[in-house]
Amino acid sequence: MKLTFAELNAHAAADALVIVPVASLEQHGPHLATGVDIICASGVAQRVARRMVAAGKPAVVMPCVWTGLAEHHVPFGGTVTLDYDTFAAVLKGVVRSAARAGFKRVMLLNGHGGNAEAVAVAGGECQTEFGLKVAAGTYWHLAGDAFAPILERQSNVLHACEAETSMVMALLPEAVRTDRLAEAHGPHSTRPEGQPAAMIRRRSFKEITPSGVIGDARAATAAKGEALLDAAAERIADELGNARLWG
């Protein structure tokens, strides 16, 4: 959004990768603003693009698709959600526009757990319908084991947790209510005992965590947030810079 159409045309001609952050507007406990996923997905995307460009691999970042599938947060209030057809149509409109502008590669970089499966499906549909190469993934899944050494009380992103709170402290500290951090903790899983990680069944977070938090944000720091963002950017830039991915 900071570039002119002529500059974007030049990027398209240079086969720049289009990174589309995808997020959600939803409750994030008593201590975080509702835009956490927008802040984090956009922040990761921008850092990934900067690393790629520094390595001589052109990339541009779209403004964030700010709303997604968040029905499981609605009972708390402060949440916007779409149905799948509308969400997929928005993603398709964005990707179709990139294709019409001459871009040939798109990465849908998701930052909200409730979107993960839908983004993957929509990405595949975009590739089939529009004839360009589309990859999709959730940034903390793509980061893999890179977050674990940085965090004290969890190994990856949960919800309104040590990881997300730390990243928001680094990216937009005014979105953190530090006077409410003492309340910012909950169970460390959304799954009841016996539900395997590979089985998906969405439940209202209101049933799972009175605070709206999964994990423990009390250990969050801005320094951890910077380290998480850098770790994600390094790992994902390497992954997206792999020419075989786009072959």
MIFI-460678 format. One record per residue (C-alpha): residue number from 1; residue in one letter; y, x, z. Coordinates in steps of 0.2 Angstrom, whole numbers, plus 2048, in hexadecimal, padded with zeros to 3 digits. Layout:
REM residues N
{seti: NUM, kero: A, v: Y, u: X, w: Z}
...
This chain:
REM residues 247
{seti: 1, kero: M, v: 800, u: 800, w: 800}
{seti: 2, kero: K, v: 80B, u: 80F, w: 801}
{seti: 3, kero: L, v: 808, u: 814, w: 7EF}
{seti: 4, kero: T, v: 811, u: 80D, w: 7DF}
{seti: 5, kero: F, v: 806, u: 805, w: 7D1}
{seti: 6, kero: A, v: 809, u: 815, w: 7C6}
{seti: 7, kero: E, v: 802, u: 820, w: 7D4}
{seti: 8, kero: L, v: 7F3, u: 815, w: 7D7}
{seti: 9, kero: N, v: 7F0, u: 815, w: 7C4}
{seti: 10, kero: A, v: 7EF, u: 828, w: 7C5}
{seti: 11, kero: H, v: 7E3, u: 827, w: 7D3}
{seti: 12, kero: A, v: 7D8, u: 81B, w: 7CA}
{seti: 13, kero: A, v: 7D8, u: 827, w: 7BA}
{seti: 14, kero: A, v: 7D3, u: 835, w: 7C6}
{seti: 15, kero: D, v: 7C4, u: 82B, w: 7CC}
{seti: 16, kero: A, v: 7CA, u: 829, w: 7DE}
{seti: 17, kero: L, v: 7BF, u: 820, w: 7EA}
{seti: 18, kero: V, v: 7C7, u: 810, w: 7F1}
{seti: 19, kero: I, v: 7C3, u: 80E, w: 803}
{seti: 20, kero: V, v: 7C5, u: 7FC, w: 80A}
{seti: 21, kero: P, v: 7C6, u: 7FB, w: 81D}
{seti: 22, kero: V, v: 7BE, u: 7EA, w: 822}
{seti: 23, kero: A, v: 7C1, u: 7E3, w: 834}
{seti: 24, kero: S, v: 7C3, u: 7D4, w: 83F}
{seti: 25, kero: L, v: 7D1, u: 7CC, w: 84A}
{seti: 26, kero: E, v: 7C8, u: 7C8, w: 85A}
{seti: 27, kero: Q, v: 7C7, u: 7C9, w: 86D}
{seti: 28, kero: H, v: 7C5, u: 7DB, w: 874}
{seti: 29, kero: G, v: 7C4, u: 7D8, w: 886}
{seti: 30, kero: P, v: 7D2, u: 7D7, w: 893}
{seti: 31, kero: H, v: 7D9, u: 7E8, w: 88F}
{seti: 32, kero: L, v: 7DA, u: 7E9, w: 87C}
{seti: 33, kero: A, v: 7E4, u: 7E0, w: 86E}
{seti: 34, kero: T, v: 7DB, u: 7D5, w: 862}
{seti: 35, kero: G, v: 7DE, u: 7E1, w: 854}
{seti: 36, kero: V, v: 7D2, u: 7EF, w: 85A}
{seti: 37, kero: D, v: 7C7, u: 7EE, w: 84B}
{seti: 38, kero: I, v: 7D5, u: 7EE, w: 83F}
{seti: 39, kero: I, v: 7DD, u: 7FD, w: 847}
{seti: 40, kero: C, v: 7CD, u: 807, w: 848}
{seti: 41, kero: A, v: 7C6, u: 803, w: 837}
{seti: 42, kero: S, v: 7D7, u: 807, w: 82F}
{seti: 43, kero: G, v: 7D9, u: 817, w: 839}
{seti: 44, kero: V, v: 7C7, u: 81D, w: 835}
{seti: 45, kero: A, v: 7CA, u: 819, w: 822}
{seti: 46, kero: Q, v: 7DA, u: 823, w: 822}
{seti: 47, kero: R, v: 7D3, u: 832, w: 82A}
{seti: 48, kero: V, v: 7C4, u: 831, w: 81E}
{seti: 49, kero: A, v: 7CF, u: 831, w: 80F}
{seti: 50, kero: R, v: 7DA, u: 83F, w: 815}
{seti: 51, kero: R, v: 7CB, u: 84A, w: 817}
{seti: 52, kero: M, v: 7C4, u: 845, w: 806}
{seti: 53, kero: V, v: 7D5, u: 849, w: 7FE}
{seti: 54, kero: A, v: 7D6, u: 85A, w: 807}
{seti: 55, kero: A, v: 7C5, u: 85E, w: 800}
{seti: 56, kero: G, v: 7CB, u: 85A, w: 7EE}
{seti: 57, kero: K, v: 7C2, u: 849, w: 7ED}
{seti: 58, kero: P, v: 7CF, u: 83C, w: 7E9}
{seti: 59, kero: A, v: 7CF, u: 82C, w: 7F4}
{seti: 60, kero: V, v: 7DB, u: 81E, w: 7F8}
{seti: 61, kero: V, v: 7DB, u: 811, w: 806}
{seti: 62, kero: M, v: 7DE, u: 7FE, w: 804}
{seti: 63, kero: P, v: 7E7, u: 7F4, w: 812}
{seti: 64, kero: C, v: 7DA, u: 7EE, w: 81E}
{seti: 65, kero: V, v: 7D0, u: 7DD, w: 81A}
{seti: 66, kero: W, v: 7D5, u: 7D7, w: 82C}
{seti: 67, kero: T, v: 7CA, u: 7C8, w: 82F}
{seti: 68, kero: G, v: 7B7, u: 7C6, w: 82E}
{seti: 69, kero: L, v: 7A9, u: 7BE, w: 836}
{seti: 70, kero: A, v: 7AD, u: 7BC, w: 849}
{seti: 71, kero: E, v: 7A5, u: 7AB, w: 84E}
{seti: 72, kero: H, v: 79D, u: 7B3, w: 85D}
{seti: 73, kero: H, v: 7AE, u: 7B7, w: 865}
{seti: 74, kero: V, v: 7B7, u: 7A7, w: 862}
{seti: 75, kero: P, v: 7B3, u: 79F, w: 873}
{seti: 76, kero: F, v: 7BF, u: 7AC, w: 87B}
{seti: 77, kero: G, v: 7CD, u: 7A7, w: 870}
{seti: 78, kero: G, v: 7D9, u: 7B3, w: 867}
{seti: 79, kero: T, v: 7CC, u: 7B5, w: 858}
{seti: 80, kero: V, v: 7CD, u: 7B1, w: 846}
{seti: 81, kero: T, v: 7BD, u: 7AE, w: 83C}
{seti: 82, kero: L, v: 7B8, u: 7AA, w: 82A}
{seti: 83, kero: D, v: 7A8, u: 7A3, w: 823}
{seti: 84, kero: Y, v: 79D, u: 7AE, w: 819}
{seti: 85, kero: D, v: 7A2, u: 7A7, w: 808}
{seti: 86, kero: T, v: 7B5, u: 7A9, w: 80B}
{seti: 87, kero: F, v: 7B2, u: 7BB, w: 812}
{seti: 88, kero: A, v: 7A8, u: 7C0, w: 803}
{seti: 89, kero: A, v: 7B4, u: 7B8, w: 7F7}
{seti: 90, kero: V, v: 7C2, u: 7C2, w: 800}
{seti: 91, kero: L, v: 7B8, u: 7D2, w: 7FE}
{seti: 92, kero: K, v: 7B4, u: 7CE, w: 7EC}
{seti: 93, kero: G, v: 7C6, u: 7CB, w: 7E8}
{seti: 94, kero: V, v: 7CB, u: 7DC, w: 7EF}
{seti: 95, kero: V, v: 7BD, u: 7E5, w: 7E6}
{seti: 96, kero: R, v: 7C0, u: 7DC, w: 7D6}
{seti: 97, kero: S, v: 7D2, u: 7E1, w: 7D6}
{seti: 98, kero: A, v: 7CE, u: 7F3, w: 7D9}
{seti: 99, kero: A, v: 7C2, u: 7F2, w: 7CA}
{seti: 100, kero: R, v: 7D0, u: 7EA, w: 7BF}
{seti: 101, kero: A, v: 7DC, u: 7F8, w: 7C4}
{seti: 102, kero: G, v: 7D0, u: 804, w: 7BD}
{seti: 103, kero: F, v: 7C7, u: 80B, w: 7CD}
{seti: 104, kero: K, v: 7B4, u: 80E, w: 7CB}
{seti: 105, kero: R, v: 7AF, u: 811, w: 7DD}
{seti: 106, kero: V, v: 7B2, u: 807, w: 7ED}
{seti: 107, kero: M, v: 7AC, u: 809, w: 7FF}
{seti: 108, kero: L, v: 7AD, u: 7FA, w: 80A}
{seti: 109, kero: L, v: 7AF, u: 803, w: 81B}
{seti: 110, kero: N, v: 7AB, u: 7F6, w: 829}
{seti: 111, kero: G, v: 7B2, u: 7F7, w: 83A}
{seti: 112, kero: H, v: 7AB, u: 7E6, w: 842}
{seti: 113, kero: G, v: 799, u: 7E4, w: 847}
{seti: 114, kero: G, v: 798, u: 7D2, w: 842}
{seti: 115, kero: N, v: 79D, u: 7D7, w: 830}
{seti: 116, kero: A, v: 78F, u: 7E4, w: 82E}
{seti: 117, kero: E, v: 782, u: 7DA, w: 824}
{seti: 118, kero: A, v: 78F, u: 7CF, w: 81B}
{seti: 119, kero: V, v: 798, u: 7DE, w: 814}
{seti: 120, kero: A, v: 788, u: 7E6, w: 80E}
{seti: 121, kero: V, v: 783, u: 7D7, w: 805}
{seti: 122, kero: A, v: 795, u: 7D4, w: 7FE}
{seti: 123, kero: G, v: 796, u: 7E6, w: 7F8}
{seti: 124, kero: G, v: 786, u: 7E4, w: 7EE}
{seti: 125, kero: E, v: 78C, u: 7D4, w: 7E6}
{seti: 126, kero: C, v: 79C, u: 7DD, w: 7E1}
{seti: 127, kero: Q, v: 793, u: 7EB, w: 7D9}
{seti: 128, kero: T, v: 788, u: 7DF, w: 7CF}
{seti: 129, kero: E, v: 797, u: 7D4, w: 7CA}
{seti: 130, kero: F, v: 7A4, u: 7E0, w: 7C6}
{seti: 131, kero: G, v: 79B, u: 7EF, w: 7BF}
{seti: 132, kero: L, v: 7A2, u: 7FC, w: 7CB}
{seti: 133, kero: K, v: 79A, u: 807, w: 7D9}
{seti: 134, kero: V, v: 79B, u: 7FF, w: 7EA}
{seti: 135, kero: A, v: 795, u: 806, w: 7FA}
{seti: 136, kero: A, v: 796, u: 7FE, w: 80B}
{seti: 137, kero: G, v: 794, u: 803, w: 81D}
{seti: 138, kero: T, v: 79A, u: 801, w: 82F}
{seti: 139, kero: Y, v: 7A3, u: 811, w: 835}
{seti: 140, kero: W, v: 79A, u: 813, w: 845}
{seti: 141, kero: H, v: 789, u: 811, w: 83C}
{seti: 142, kero: L, v: 78F, u: 81E, w: 82F}
{seti: 143, kero: A, v: 794, u: 82A, w: 83D}
{seti: 144, kero: G, v: 783, u: 829, w: 844}
{seti: 145, kero: D, v: 780, u: 835, w: 852}
{seti: 146, kero: A, v: 791, u: 83D, w: 851}
{seti: 147, kero: F, v: 799, u: 832, w: 85F}
{seti: 148, kero: A, v: 78C, u: 835, w: 86C}
{seti: 149, kero: P, v: 791, u: 846, w: 872}
{seti: 150, kero: I, v: 7A3, u: 840, w: 874}
{seti: 151, kero: L, v: 79F, u: 830, w: 87F}
{seti: 152, kero: E, v: 79A, u: 830, w: 891}
{seti: 153, kero: R, v: 793, u: 81E, w: 893}
{seti: 154, kero: Q, v: 78C, u: 819, w: 882}
{seti: 155, kero: S, v: 786, u: 822, w: 873}
{seti: 156, kero: N, v: 78F, u: 818, w: 865}
{seti: 157, kero: V, v: 79C, u: 80A, w: 863}
{seti: 158, kero: L, v: 799, u: 7FA, w: 86D}
{seti: 159, kero: H, v: 7A7, u: 7ED, w: 86F}
{seti: 160, kero: A, v: 7B8, u: 7F0, w: 878}
{seti: 161, kero: C, v: 7AF, u: 7FF, w: 87F}
{seti: 162, kero: E, v: 7B1, u: 811, w: 884}
{seti: 163, kero: A, v: 7B1, u: 815, w: 871}
{seti: 164, kero: E, v: 7BD, u: 807, w: 86A}
{seti: 165, kero: T, v: 7C9, u: 809, w: 879}
{seti: 166, kero: S, v: 7CA, u: 81C, w: 876}
{seti: 167, kero: M, v: 7CD, u: 81A, w: 864}
{seti: 168, kero: V, v: 7DB, u: 80D, w: 867}
{seti: 169, kero: M, v: 7E3, u: 818, w: 874}
{seti: 170, kero: A, v: 7E4, u: 826, w: 867}
{seti: 171, kero: L, v: 7EA, u: 81A, w: 858}
{seti: 172, kero: L, v: 7F4, u: 80D, w: 860}
{seti: 173, kero: P, v: 7F6, u: 80F, w: 873}
{seti: 174, kero: E, v: 802, u: 800, w: 875}
{seti: 175, kero: A, v: 7F2, u: 7F5, w: 871}
{seti: 176, kero: V, v: 7EA, u: 7FB, w: 881}
{seti: 177, kero: R, v: 7EE, u: 7F2, w: 891}
{seti: 178, kero: T, v: 7EA, u: 800, w: 89D}
{seti: 179, kero: D, v: 7ED, u: 7F5, w: 8AC}
{seti: 180, kero: R, v: 7DE, u: 7EB, w: 8A7}
{seti: 181, kero: L, v: 7D2, u: 7F9, w: 8A5}
{seti: 182, kero: A, v: 7CA, u: 7F7, w: 8B5}
{seti: 183, kero: E, v: 7C3, u: 7E6, w: 8AF}
{seti: 184, kero: A, v: 7BD, u: 7ED, w: 89E}
{seti: 185, kero: H, v: 7AB, u: 7EE, w: 8A0}
{seti: 186, kero: G, v: 79B, u: 7E4, w: 89D}
{seti: 187, kero: P, v: 789, u: 7E5, w: 897}
{seti: 188, kero: H, v: 784, u: 7F3, w: 88C}
{seti: 189, kero: S, v: 77B, u: 7E8, w: 87F}
{seti: 190, kero: T, v: 77D, u: 7D7, w: 877}
{seti: 191, kero: R, v: 76A, u: 7D6, w: 876}
{seti: 192, kero: P, v: 75F, u: 7CD, w: 883}
{seti: 193, kero: E, v: 750, u: 7D6, w: 88A}
{seti: 194, kero: G, v: 742, u: 7D7, w: 87D}
{seti: 195, kero: Q, v: 74E, u: 7D4, w: 86E}
{seti: 196, kero: P, v: 74B, u: 7E4, w: 863}
{seti: 197, kero: A, v: 759, u: 7ED, w: 85B}
{seti: 198, kero: A, v: 753, u: 7E8, w: 849}
{seti: 199, kero: M, v: 754, u: 7D5, w: 84D}
{seti: 200, kero: I, v: 765, u: 7CD, w: 84A}
{seti: 201, kero: R, v: 76A, u: 7BD, w: 854}
{seti: 202, kero: R, v: 77C, u: 7BA, w: 857}
{seti: 203, kero: R, v: 781, u: 7B3, w: 868}
{seti: 204, kero: S, v: 792, u: 7AE, w: 86F}
{seti: 205, kero: F, v: 799, u: 7BD, w: 878}
{seti: 206, kero: K, v: 79F, u: 7B1, w: 885}
{seti: 207, kero: E, v: 78D, u: 7AE, w: 88A}
{seti: 208, kero: I, v: 78A, u: 7C1, w: 88B}
{seti: 209, kero: T, v: 799, u: 7C9, w: 893}
{seti: 210, kero: P, v: 7A6, u: 7BF, w: 89D}
{seti: 211, kero: S, v: 7B3, u: 7CE, w: 89A}
{seti: 212, kero: G, v: 7B0, u: 7CE, w: 887}
{seti: 213, kero: V, v: 7AB, u: 7E0, w: 888}
{seti: 214, kero: I, v: 79A, u: 7E8, w: 883}
{seti: 215, kero: G, v: 79A, u: 7F9, w: 88C}
{seti: 216, kero: D, v: 7A6, u: 801, w: 898}
{seti: 217, kero: A, v: 7B8, u: 805, w: 892}
{seti: 218, kero: R, v: 7BD, u: 80D, w: 8A3}
{seti: 219, kero: A, v: 7B7, u: 81E, w: 89C}
{seti: 220, kero: A, v: 7C3, u: 81D, w: 88D}
{seti: 221, kero: T, v: 7D0, u: 82A, w: 889}
{seti: 222, kero: A, v: 7DB, u: 82E, w: 87A}
{seti: 223, kero: A, v: 7D3, u: 83F, w: 879}
{seti: 224, kero: K, v: 7C2, u: 837, w: 876}
{seti: 225, kero: G, v: 7CA, u: 82C, w: 86A}
{seti: 226, kero: E, v: 7D1, u: 83A, w: 85F}
{seti: 227, kero: A, v: 7C0, u: 843, w: 860}
{seti: 228, kero: L, v: 7B7, u: 833, w: 85B}
{seti: 229, kero: L, v: 7C3, u: 830, w: 84C}
{seti: 230, kero: D, v: 7C1, u: 842, w: 846}
{seti: 231, kero: A, v: 7AE, u: 841, w: 848}
{seti: 232, kero: A, v: 7AD, u: 831, w: 83E}
{seti: 233, kero: A, v: 7B9, u: 838, w: 830}
{seti: 234, kero: E, v: 7AF, u: 848, w: 82E}
{seti: 235, kero: R, v: 79E, u: 840, w: 82D}
{seti: 236, kero: I, v: 7A4, u: 831, w: 822}
{seti: 237, kero: A, v: 7AE, u: 83C, w: 816}
{seti: 238, kero: D, v: 79F, u: 847, w: 814}
{seti: 239, kero: E, v: 794, u: 838, w: 810}
{seti: 240, kero: L, v: 7A0, u: 831, w: 804}
{seti: 241, kero: G, v: 7A4, u: 841, w: 7FC}
{seti: 242, kero: N, v: 791, u: 843, w: 7F7}
{seti: 243, kero: A, v: 791, u: 842, w: 7E4}
{seti: 244, kero: R, v: 77F, u: 83C, w: 7E4}
{seti: 245, kero: L, v: 785, u: 82C, w: 7ED}
{seti: 246, kero: W, v: 78F, u: 827, w: 7DE}
{seti: 247, kero: G, v: 783, u: 82D, w: 7D0}
